[in-house]
């Protein structure tokens, strides 16, 4: 299943323009609120030069890169947690995503109206935060009521969850997002099925005018200061530049256009790298004449778990993994050459897969 990131923000901050340029889908972009009514889902191919190199060496019949799904969720407004602006529906869409991309307007343009009348990235960020926190507070309170009887009756898991929810409730009431609450791995597992919105990792995209895309501007400085204690990432992008790049036909044209603004790569590349980092994701590869393919797993995944990403039978019947490091494969040029000089390793169930490993699984069901 592809990694899914939800783009959120106030109306008219540039979400749909960014979505159009980042994905293969096309959302309506217009200078008025709520031009996106249903969530649009687009697919980004993850750019990975290692996959390109392996393809050159193997010359397979098929190449399958990793992908990220981007969900463009309609602009939230004050009161969304209470249903304003179809807020309940939109907040429900966010629950299904792995991470949140929060687009914040950091540009001045009298021709693009602001839903609150002026450009203030810190205020805008806080409006979205409050709505998401209020929605989570509602979820926490409902679950507390539901399990209170079991918790008092001596059910240990219910008691643990109830205590955790009390802490989460107090945290949310202070205007803080659950991602900042200290929890053990067991506690995270306990609270997982609530699908809280503010527990998700967040990436702030500061949408700036073209001339500020490298070093930012005072609006970006204020936003950066506001998120200091959040353990969140911030990227500076220009939706206008990204939109222009998406319309260019060749890679040479894109590189030339980017260089005009002092950039070396599109914002989508930086966004994907940051999303991977936020979610602790890495990539391993399978390489054969039929297909060279990239596979997405969490950092720390052991060999059977990595095999299970391909098919559950691979994990159930896992025997061993044959592993070649990416650098060895590229240096020697083929699996046969790696095998010949002892660079192909046989690993068991406890092997922790490394980023860039080329793997072949042996299994029996």
C-alpha positions as CSV (number, residue, x, y, z in Angstrom):
1,X,0.0,0.0,0.0
2,X,1.4,3.4,-1.0
3,X,2.4,6.0,1.6
4,X,-0.4,8.6,1.8
5,X,0.1,12.2,2.7
6,X,-2.8,14.7,3.1
7,X,-2.4,18.3,2.1
8,X,-4.2,20.6,4.5
9,X,-4.4,24.3,5.0
10,X,-6.8,27.3,4.9
11,X,-8.6,28.0,1.6
12,X,-6.5,29.9,-1.0
13,X,-3.1,29.1,0.4
14,X,-1.9,27.2,-2.8
15,X,-2.9,23.6,-1.8
16,X,-4.5,22.7,-5.1
17,X,-1.9,24.5,-7.2
18,X,0.8,22.5,-5.4
19,X,-1.2,19.3,-5.7
20,X,-1.6,19.8,-9.5
21,X,2.2,20.2,-9.9
22,X,3.2,17.4,-7.6
23,X,0.9,14.7,-8.9
24,X,-0.4,13.1,-12.0
25,X,-4.0,14.2,-11.2
26,X,-5.5,17.6,-11.8
27,X,-7.5,19.4,-9.2
28,X,-9.5,22.5,-9.9
29,X,-7.5,25.6,-8.8
30,X,-9.4,28.8,-8.5
31,X,-9.3,32.1,-6.6
32,X,-12.2,31.3,-4.2
33,X,-12.6,29.0,-1.2
34,X,-13.9,25.4,-1.4
35,X,-12.9,24.9,-5.0
36,X,-11.9,21.4,-3.9
37,X,-15.0,19.6,-2.6
38,X,-14.1,16.0,-2.8
39,X,-10.5,14.9,-1.8
40,X,-8.4,14.5,-5.0
41,X,-5.9,11.7,-4.9
42,X,-2.8,12.0,-7.1
43,X,0.2,9.7,-7.3
44,X,3.8,10.8,-7.2
45,X,6.6,8.5,-8.5
46,X,9.4,8.6,-6.0
47,X,12.6,9.8,-7.8
48,X,15.5,7.4,-6.9
49,X,18.7,7.5,-8.9
50,X,19.6,4.1,-7.5
51,X,16.6,2.5,-9.3
52,X,17.7,4.2,-12.5
53,X,21.2,2.8,-12.2
54,X,20.0,-0.7,-11.4
55,X,17.7,-0.5,-14.5
56,X,20.7,0.4,-16.7
57,X,22.7,-2.6,-15.4
58,X,19.9,-5.2,-15.5
59,X,17.9,-4.0,-18.5
60,X,14.6,-5.5,-17.2
61,X,11.3,-6.0,-19.0
62,X,9.6,-3.8,-16.4
63,X,10.5,-1.1,-13.8
64,X,8.4,-0.3,-10.8
65,X,9.4,2.7,-8.6
66,X,7.9,3.5,-5.2
67,X,5.0,5.9,-5.2
68,X,3.4,8.3,-2.7
69,X,-0.3,9.2,-2.8
70,X,-1.1,12.8,-2.2
71,X,-4.6,13.6,-1.0
72,X,-5.7,17.2,-1.6
73,X,-8.2,17.9,1.2
74,X,-10.5,20.9,0.9
75,X,-9.6,24.1,2.8
76,X,-10.4,24.0,6.4
77,X,-12.0,27.0,8.1
78,X,-12.5,28.1,11.7
79,X,-15.2,25.8,13.2
80,X,-14.4,22.8,10.9
81,X,-14.3,20.6,14.0
82,X,-18.0,21.5,14.6
83,X,-18.9,20.9,11.0
84,X,-18.3,24.4,9.5
85,X,-17.5,24.3,5.8
86,X,-18.2,20.5,5.6
87,X,-15.4,20.2,8.1
88,X,-16.4,16.8,9.5
89,X,-16.1,15.2,6.1
90,X,-12.7,16.8,5.4
91,X,-11.3,15.9,8.8
92,X,-12.4,12.3,8.2
93,X,-10.3,12.3,5.0
94,X,-7.2,13.4,7.0
95,X,-7.6,10.4,9.4
96,X,-6.7,8.0,6.7
97,X,-3.3,9.5,5.8
98,X,0.1,8.6,7.1
99,X,1.4,12.2,7.4
100,X,0.1,15.7,7.1
101,X,1.5,18.3,4.7
102,X,0.3,21.6,6.1
103,X,0.5,24.4,3.4
104,X,0.9,27.8,4.9
105,X,0.6,31.0,2.9
106,X,3.8,33.0,3.2
107,X,3.4,35.4,0.2
108,X,1.7,38.8,-0.3
109,X,-0.5,39.1,-3.4
110,X,-3.5,41.5,-3.5
111,X,-4.9,39.6,-6.4
112,X,-5.3,36.4,-4.3
113,X,-7.8,36.9,-1.6
114,X,-7.2,35.6,1.9
115,X,-10.1,34.0,3.7
116,X,-9.3,36.0,6.9
117,X,-8.5,39.2,5.1
118,X,-4.7,39.4,5.7
119,X,-1.6,37.2,5.4
120,X,-0.5,35.9,8.8
121,X,1.1,32.5,8.7
122,X,1.2,32.0,12.5
123,X,-2.5,32.8,12.9
124,X,-3.3,30.5,9.9
125,X,-1.3,27.6,11.3
126,X,-3.0,28.0,14.7
127,X,-6.5,28.0,13.2
128,X,-5.8,24.6,11.5
129,X,-4.0,23.3,14.7
130,X,-7.0,24.2,16.9
131,X,-9.5,22.6,14.6
132,X,-7.5,19.3,14.4
133,X,-6.9,19.4,18.2
134,X,-10.7,19.9,18.9
135,X,-11.5,17.0,16.6
136,X,-9.0,14.8,18.5
137,X,-10.3,16.0,21.8
138,X,-13.8,14.9,20.8
139,X,-12.5,11.4,19.8
140,X,-10.6,11.1,23.1
141,X,-13.5,12.1,25.2
142,X,-15.9,9.7,23.4
143,X,-13.4,6.8,23.9
144,X,-12.9,7.6,27.6
145,X,-16.7,7.4,28.1
146,X,-16.9,4.1,26.2
147,X,-14.1,2.3,28.3
148,X,-14.6,4.0,31.7
149,X,-16.8,1.1,33.0
150,X,-14.3,-1.6,31.9
151,X,-11.4,0.4,33.3
152,X,-13.1,0.7,36.7
153,X,-14.1,-3.0,36.5
154,X,-10.4,-4.1,36.5
155,X,-9.7,-4.6,32.8
156,X,-6.0,-3.9,32.7
157,X,-5.8,-2.8,29.0
158,X,-8.8,-0.5,29.4
159,X,-7.3,1.0,32.6
160,X,-4.0,1.7,30.8
161,X,-5.8,3.2,27.9
162,X,-8.0,5.3,30.1
163,X,-5.0,6.7,32.0
164,X,-3.3,7.5,28.7
165,X,-6.4,9.2,27.3
166,X,-6.6,11.4,30.5
167,X,-3.0,12.6,29.7
168,X,-3.9,13.1,26.0
169,X,-7.0,15.1,26.9
170,X,-5.1,17.4,29.2
171,X,-2.4,17.8,26.5
172,X,-5.0,18.7,23.8
173,X,-6.8,21.1,26.2
174,X,-3.5,23.0,26.5
175,X,-3.6,23.6,22.7
176,X,-0.9,21.0,22.0
177,X,-0.9,18.2,19.4
178,X,-0.7,14.6,20.5
179,X,2.5,14.0,18.5
180,X,4.3,16.0,21.2
181,X,3.0,13.8,24.1
182,X,5.7,11.4,25.5
183,X,4.5,7.9,25.1
184,X,6.1,4.4,25.2
185,X,5.9,2.0,22.3
186,X,3.1,0.1,24.2
187,X,1.1,3.3,24.7
188,X,1.4,4.2,21.0
189,X,0.0,0.8,20.2
190,X,-2.8,1.3,22.7
191,X,-3.9,4.6,21.2
192,X,-3.3,3.7,17.6
193,X,-6.9,2.6,16.7
194,X,-8.3,6.0,17.6
195,X,-6.6,7.3,14.4
196,X,-5.9,10.7,16.1
197,X,-5.1,13.4,13.6
198,X,-2.6,15.4,15.6
199,X,-0.5,12.3,16.4
200,X,0.5,12.1,12.7
201,X,3.9,13.6,11.7
202,X,3.6,17.0,10.0
203,X,5.6,18.8,7.3
204,X,5.0,22.5,7.0
205,X,5.2,23.8,3.4
206,X,5.8,27.6,3.4
207,X,4.4,28.7,0.1
208,X,6.3,31.8,-1.0
209,X,6.7,34.1,-4.0
210,X,9.4,33.1,-6.6
211,X,12.1,35.5,-5.3
212,X,11.9,34.1,-1.7
213,X,12.1,30.4,-2.6
214,X,15.8,30.0,-1.6
215,X,16.2,32.1,1.6
216,X,12.6,32.7,2.6
217,X,11.1,35.9,3.9
218,X,9.8,37.5,7.1
219,X,6.6,35.4,6.9
220,X,8.7,32.2,6.8
221,X,10.8,33.4,9.8
222,X,7.7,33.9,11.9
223,X,6.4,30.4,10.9
224,X,9.7,28.8,11.7
225,X,9.7,30.4,15.1
226,X,6.2,29.3,15.8
227,X,6.9,25.6,15.2
228,X,10.2,25.4,17.1
229,X,9.0,23.0,19.8
230,X,6.9,20.8,17.6
231,X,9.4,18.3,16.3
232,X,8.1,19.1,12.8
233,X,9.9,19.9,9.5
234,X,9.5,23.0,7.4
235,X,10.2,23.3,3.6
236,X,10.1,26.5,1.5
237,X,8.4,26.1,-1.8
238,X,6.9,28.3,-4.5
239,X,3.6,26.8,-5.8
240,X,4.0,29.0,-8.9
241,X,7.5,27.7,-9.7
242,X,6.4,24.1,-9.1
243,X,3.4,24.7,-11.4
244,X,5.6,26.1,-14.2
245,X,8.0,23.2,-13.9
246,X,5.2,20.7,-14.2
247,X,4.3,22.2,-17.6
248,X,7.8,21.9,-19.1
249,X,8.4,19.0,-21.5
250,X,12.0,18.0,-20.9
251,X,14.3,17.6,-17.9
252,X,16.8,20.0,-19.5
253,X,14.1,22.7,-19.6
254,X,13.3,22.1,-16.0
255,X,16.9,22.3,-14.8
256,X,17.4,25.5,-16.8
257,X,14.2,27.0,-15.3
258,X,15.1,26.0,-11.7
259,X,18.6,27.5,-12.1
260,X,17.0,30.9,-12.8
261,X,15.9,30.9,-9.1
262,X,19.0,29.3,-7.7
263,X,17.4,25.9,-7.3
264,X,18.9,22.5,-8.3
265,X,15.8,20.3,-8.0
266,X,12.0,20.6,-7.8
267,X,10.3,20.9,-4.5
268,X,8.6,17.5,-5.0
269,X,12.0,15.8,-4.6
270,X,12.7,17.6,-1.3
271,X,9.1,16.9,-0.1
272,X,9.5,13.2,-0.8
273,X,12.8,12.9,1.0
274,X,11.4,14.8,4.0
275,X,8.2,12.6,4.1
276,X,10.4,9.5,4.1
277,X,12.5,10.9,7.0
278,X,9.4,11.9,8.9
279,X,8.0,8.4,8.7
280,X,11.3,6.5,9.1
281,X,11.0,4.9,5.7
282,X,13.8,3.3,3.6
283,X,13.9,1.5,0.3
284,X,15.1,-2.0,-0.7
285,X,15.2,-3.4,-4.3
286,X,14.5,-6.6,-6.1
287,X,16.4,-6.9,-9.4
288,X,15.8,-9.5,-12.1
289,X,15.4,-9.6,-15.9
290,X,11.6,-9.6,-15.5
291,X,11.5,-6.6,-13.2
292,X,13.6,-4.1,-11.2
293,X,11.4,-2.8,-8.3
294,X,11.7,-0.5,-5.3
295,X,10.0,-1.5,-2.1
296,X,9.1,0.8,0.8
297,X,9.6,-0.4,4.4
298,X,10.1,1.1,7.8
299,X,13.6,1.6,9.1
300,X,14.5,-1.3,11.4
301,X,12.3,-3.9,9.5
302,X,13.8,-7.4,9.6
303,X,14.1,-9.6,6.5
304,X,10.8,-11.6,7.0
305,X,8.8,-8.3,7.4
306,X,10.5,-6.9,4.3
307,X,9.5,-10.1,2.4
308,X,5.9,-9.7,3.6
309,X,5.7,-6.4,1.7
310,X,5.9,-8.3,-1.5
311,X,3.4,-11.0,-0.4
312,X,2.2,-12.4,2.9
313,X,3.3,-15.9,1.9
314,X,6.9,-14.7,1.6
315,X,6.8,-13.7,5.3
316,X,4.9,-16.8,6.5
317,X,7.2,-19.2,4.7
318,X,10.5,-17.2,5.0
319,X,13.6,-19.4,4.9
320,X,16.4,-16.9,4.1
321,X,17.3,-13.8,2.2
322,X,20.1,-13.4,-0.3
323,X,21.4,-9.8,0.0
324,X,23.7,-7.6,-2.0
325,X,24.7,-4.1,-0.9
326,X,23.8,-1.4,-3.5
327,X,27.4,-0.1,-3.8
328,X,28.7,-3.7,-4.3
329,X,26.1,-4.4,-7.0
330,X,26.9,-1.1,-8.9
331,X,30.7,-1.6,-8.6
332,X,30.7,-5.2,-9.8
333,X,27.8,-4.7,-12.3
334,X,25.7,-7.8,-11.8
335,X,24.3,-10.4,-9.3
336,X,26.5,-13.1,-10.8
337,X,29.7,-11.0,-10.4
338,X,28.7,-10.3,-6.7
339,X,28.1,-14.0,-6.1
340,X,31.5,-14.9,-7.7
341,X,33.5,-12.7,-5.3
342,X,31.5,-13.4,-2.2
343,X,29.6,-10.1,-2.0
344,X,26.2,-11.9,-2.0
345,X,25.3,-12.7,1.7
346,X,22.8,-15.2,3.0
347,X,20.8,-13.7,5.9
348,X,18.3,-15.1,8.3
349,X,15.2,-14.0,10.2
350,X,17.0,-11.5,12.4
351,X,18.6,-9.5,9.6
352,X,17.7,-5.9,9.7
353,X,17.3,-4.6,6.1
354,X,19.5,-1.7,5.2
355,X,18.5,1.2,2.8
356,X,19.5,0.2,-0.7
357,X,19.8,-3.5,-0.2
358,X,19.2,-5.7,-3.3
359,X,17.3,-8.7,-2.0
360,X,16.1,-12.1,-3.1
361,X,13.9,-14.1,-0.8
362,X,13.7,-17.9,-0.4
363,X,10.5,-19.2,1.1
364,X,8.3,-22.3,1.4
365,X,4.5,-22.3,2.1
